[in-house]
Amino acid sequence: MASHDEGEATPRRELVAFVPSLMALEESLLHLQQRELIETVEGGYRFQVELVRRWFAERP
């Protein structure tokens, strides 16, 4: 998600490739939404705060 441009949604189908199971994906997305780090938007998910996206994008 962090590799996308500011405000750009990451489609769910792209996220599936990064987790071991659909259950793990669901749990992770729910956890991130509860902490208000990501939000659902038409077409997928995105970071709510641009600074947080940039921080993740710069991590190795």
C-alpha positions in Angstrom: 0.0 0.0 0.0 2.8 2.4 0.8 4.3 2.1 -2.6 1.2 3.6 -4.2 0.9 7.4 -4.7 -0.7 9.7 -2.2 -4.4 9.0 -1.9 -4.3 6.1 -4.3 -6.2 3.0 -3.3 -4.6 -0.4 -3.3 -6.9 -3.1 -4.7 -7.6 -6.0 -2.5 -6.3 -8.5 -5.1 -2.8 -6.9 -4.8 -2.8 -7.3 -1.0 -3.6 -11.1 -1.2 -0.1 -11.7 -2.6 1.5 -10.4 0.6 -0.2 -12.6 3.3 -0.2 -16.3 3.9 -4.0 -16.7 4.0 -7.2 -14.8 3.4 -7.9 -15.0 7.1 -4.6 -13.3 7.9 -5.5 -10.6 5.4 -8.9 -10.0 6.9 -7.4 -9.8 10.4 -4.7 -7.5 9.4 -7.0 -5.1 7.5 -9.5 -5.0 10.3 -6.7 -4.3 12.8 -5.3 -1.5 10.7 -8.8 0.0 10.2 -9.5 -0.2 14.0 -6.3 1.7 14.6 -7.3 4.3 12.0 -4.2 3.7 9.9 -6.1 2.7 6.7 -9.5 3.2 5.3 -11.7 1.5 2.8 -12.3 3.4 -0.4 -13.9 2.4 -3.7 -11.6 -0.1 -5.2 -9.6 -1.0 -2.1 -7.7 0.4 0.8 -5.5 3.4 1.5 -3.6 5.1 4.3 -5.7 7.7 6.1 -2.7 9.9 6.8 -0.1 10.7 4.1 2.7 11.0 6.6 2.1 7.4 7.8 2.2 6.1 4.1 5.5 7.9 3.5 7.0 6.4 6.7 6.1 2.9 5.6 7.3 3.6 2.0 10.8 4.6 3.3 11.2 1.5 5.4 13.5 -1.2 3.9 
